[in-house]
Amino acid sequence: MALYPQAEFLLSANDPRQFPVDRGTEVAFAGRSNSGKSSAINTILGRRSLARTSKSPGQTRLINFFGLGGEERLVDLPGYGFAKVPVAMRQHWGELIQTYFEGRESLNGVVLIIDARRGLTDQDRQLIDWIETAPRQIHVLLTKEDKLNRNEARQALSTLTRELGSRATAQLFSAHSGSGLEAARSRLRDLLGDRQKSTPVASATGAD
C-alpha cells in the first residue's frame, strides 16, 4: 500500500537556482552509492519505481525532488563514494549537497542510508557534520539487513548506535524482506512534521 498515494516526481536540480520554492517541509535521503537508497525510498513510499534504481552505482547525479502532497517533499540526493565518477563531478556533487544542507529552510530532517555490511564511513561522518550545521534531525537506515544473520545485524546496529550517540536515531532495514518498514515509515512521518512540534532526538535507537 502506498504511504503517499499522491507522490510524484517534481524536478531534478543540478544547480541551487533550480531548487523548488523553499516552503513547506521536506526530508532528504542520502547515502553512499549502492547503499540501497533508491530501493529504500520506493519501499517506504510503497511505489515500485518512483526513485530510479540501477545495478550501476553512481546513477543518481542530480538532486531529485518528489512531491508527497500539499507542500511536503522527499528529496533524493546524489550517492557519494563511487570511485569511477570523475573527480570534477564528485566535487560538484559535494558542493551542491553542501549548499542544499546549509541553505534549505524547508529541510526538516535527513534519512541517511548505510549498508549494514559496511558500517559508518568517513564520508558518512562528513555528511553528518554538514547536516548538523543547521541543525536537523537525522535518522539512519542500516539497509540490506537480510544479507546478515541475526547476530551480525544486531552487532552492526549496536556498533553504529555507540558511535552516533545522541546525533541520530537508527534502525535496521531491508527493502527486500520489508523488515523495519513500519518503523521507517513512522520516522519519515515524524521528520515531515512541524519543526516546532518535533521531539528532539535524544539518542540512537534500534527499531524493528
C-alpha positions as CSV (number, residue, x, y, z in Angstrom):
1,M,0.0,0.0,0.0
2,A,1.4,3.4,-0.9
3,L,2.3,5.6,2.0
4,Y,1.8,8.8,0.0
5,P,-0.5,7.9,-3.0
6,Q,-0.1,11.4,-4.4
7,A,3.7,11.1,-4.6
8,E,5.1,12.3,-7.9
9,F,8.4,13.4,-9.4
10,L,8.7,17.2,-9.4
11,L,12.1,18.0,-10.9
12,S,15.8,17.3,-11.0
13,A,18.3,20.1,-10.0
14,N,21.9,20.5,-11.0
15,D,22.2,24.0,-9.5
16,P,20.7,25.6,-6.4
17,R,18.8,28.0,-8.6
18,Q,16.8,25.1,-9.9
19,F,15.5,24.0,-6.5
20,P,11.7,24.3,-5.9
21,V,10.4,27.2,-3.9
22,D,11.7,26.9,-0.4
23,R,8.5,26.5,1.6
24,G,6.6,23.7,3.3
25,T,8.6,20.7,4.6
26,E,10.9,18.1,3.1
27,V,13.0,15.2,4.1
28,A,16.2,14.3,2.2
29,F,17.5,10.7,1.6
30,A,21.3,10.5,1.4
31,G,23.9,7.7,1.3
32,R,26.8,6.1,-0.5
33,S,26.3,4.8,-4.0
34,N,25.0,1.2,-3.9
35,S,23.8,1.5,-0.3
36,G,20.2,0.8,-1.3
37,K,18.9,4.4,-1.2
38,S,16.5,4.2,-4.2
39,S,15.2,0.8,-3.1
40,A,14.6,2.2,0.4
41,I,12.7,5.2,-1.0
42,N,10.5,3.1,-3.2
43,T,9.8,0.5,-0.4
44,I,8.9,3.1,2.2
45,L,6.6,5.0,-0.1
46,G,5.1,1.8,-1.5
47,R,5.9,2.8,-5.0
48,R,7.8,0.3,-7.1
49,S,9.7,2.7,-9.4
50,L,9.3,6.3,-8.1
51,A,13.0,6.6,-7.4
52,R,15.1,5.0,-10.2
53,T,17.2,2.0,-9.2
54,S,20.2,0.7,-11.1
55,K,22.8,-2.1,-10.8
56,S,25.4,0.5,-11.7
57,P,26.4,2.7,-8.7
58,G,26.5,6.5,-9.1
59,Q,23.4,6.8,-11.3
60,T,21.7,9.5,-9.2
61,R,23.6,12.5,-10.5
62,L,21.1,15.3,-9.7
63,I,19.1,16.3,-6.6
64,N,15.7,14.8,-7.3
65,F,12.6,16.4,-5.7
66,F,9.4,14.4,-5.2
67,G,6.1,15.9,-4.1
68,L,4.2,13.9,-1.4
69,G,1.0,16.0,-1.5
70,G,0.4,19.5,-0.2
71,E,3.8,21.2,0.5
72,E,5.6,18.1,1.7
73,R,8.5,16.7,-0.3
74,L,11.0,13.9,-0.4
75,V,14.4,14.7,-1.8
76,D,16.8,12.1,-3.3
77,L,20.4,13.3,-3.1
78,P,23.2,12.0,-5.3
79,G,25.0,9.0,-4.0
80,Y,28.6,9.5,-2.9
81,G,31.8,7.4,-2.6
82,F,31.7,5.9,-6.1
83,A,35.4,6.0,-7.3
84,K,34.6,5.7,-11.1
85,V,32.8,9.1,-11.1
86,P,35.1,11.8,-12.5
87,V,36.8,14.0,-9.8
88,A,35.2,17.2,-11.1
89,M,31.7,15.6,-10.9
90,R,32.3,14.4,-7.4
91,Q,33.4,17.9,-6.4
92,H,30.3,19.4,-8.0
93,W,28.0,16.9,-6.1
94,G,29.7,17.7,-2.9
95,E,29.3,21.5,-3.3
96,L,25.7,21.1,-4.5
97,I,24.8,18.9,-1.5
98,Q,26.6,21.2,1.0
99,T,24.8,24.2,-0.4
100,Y,21.5,22.4,-0.1
101,F,22.1,21.4,3.6
102,E,23.3,24.9,4.6
103,G,20.6,26.9,2.9
104,R,17.4,24.9,2.6
105,E,14.9,26.2,5.2
106,S,12.2,23.7,4.4
107,L,14.5,20.7,5.2
108,N,13.2,19.2,8.4
109,G,15.4,16.1,8.5
110,V,17.6,13.6,6.7
111,V,17.4,9.8,6.3
112,L,20.9,8.5,6.0
113,I,21.2,5.2,4.2
114,I,24.1,2.9,5.3
115,D,24.8,-0.6,4.1
116,A,24.7,-2.7,7.3
117,R,27.7,-4.7,6.0
118,R,29.9,-1.7,5.6
119,G,29.0,0.4,8.7
120,L,29.7,4.1,9.1
121,T,32.4,5.5,6.7
122,D,34.4,8.8,6.8
123,Q,32.2,10.2,4.1
124,D,29.1,9.4,6.1
125,R,30.6,11.2,9.1
126,Q,31.4,14.2,6.9
127,L,27.8,14.2,5.7
128,I,26.5,14.2,9.3
129,D,28.7,17.2,10.0
130,W,27.2,19.0,7.1
131,I,23.7,18.1,8.2
132,E,24.3,19.4,11.7
133,T,25.2,22.9,10.5
134,A,21.5,23.8,10.7
135,P,20.9,21.5,12.7
136,R,18.4,19.0,11.6
137,Q,17.2,15.6,12.8
138,I,18.9,12.5,11.3
139,H,17.6,9.0,11.1
140,V,19.9,6.2,9.9
141,L,18.6,3.2,8.0
142,L,21.1,0.3,8.2
143,T,20.0,-1.4,4.9
144,K,20.4,-4.9,3.5
145,E,19.7,-6.4,6.9
146,D,18.6,-9.6,5.0
147,K,22.3,-10.1,3.9
148,L,23.3,-10.6,7.6
149,N,22.4,-13.2,10.2
150,R,20.5,-12.0,13.3
151,N,23.6,-11.7,15.4
152,E,25.6,-9.9,12.7
153,A,22.7,-7.4,12.2
154,R,22.4,-6.7,16.0
155,Q,26.1,-6.2,16.2
156,A,26.1,-3.8,13.3
157,L,23.3,-1.7,14.9
158,S,25.0,-1.8,18.3
159,T,28.3,-0.6,16.8
160,L,26.5,2.2,14.9
161,T,24.5,3.5,17.8
162,R,27.5,3.6,20.1
163,E,29.3,5.8,17.6
164,L,26.3,8.0,16.8
165,G,25.4,8.7,20.4
166,S,22.7,11.4,20.5
167,R,23.4,12.6,17.0
168,A,20.8,10.4,15.3
169,T,18.3,7.7,15.6
170,A,18.9,4.4,13.8
171,Q,17.3,1.1,12.8
172,L,17.8,-2.0,10.8
173,F,16.0,-2.1,7.4
174,S,15.6,-4.4,4.4
175,A,13.9,-3.3,1.2
176,H,13.9,-7.0,0.1
177,S,12.2,-8.5,3.2
178,G,10.3,-5.5,4.4
179,S,12.0,-5.7,7.9
180,G,11.8,-2.4,9.7
181,L,9.4,-0.9,7.1
182,E,6.7,0.4,9.5
183,A,9.4,1.9,11.8
184,A,10.9,3.7,8.8
185,R,7.6,5.0,7.7
186,S,6.7,6.2,11.1
187,R,10.1,8.1,11.4
188,L,9.5,9.7,7.9
189,R,6.1,11.0,9.0
190,D,7.7,12.4,12.2
191,L,10.5,14.1,10.3
192,L,8.0,15.7,7.9
193,G,6.0,17.1,10.9
194,D,6.1,20.7,12.0
195,R,9.7,21.6,13.1
196,Q,8.4,23.4,16.3
197,K,6.5,20.3,17.4
198,S,9.1,17.7,16.7
199,T,10.6,15.9,19.6
200,P,14.4,16.5,19.7
201,V,16.5,13.4,19.1
202,A,17.8,12.2,22.4
203,S,19.8,9.0,21.4
204,A,20.3,6.5,18.7
205,T,17.8,3.7,18.9
206,G,17.1,0.4,17.1
207,A,13.7,-0.3,15.6
208,D,12.4,-3.5,14.1
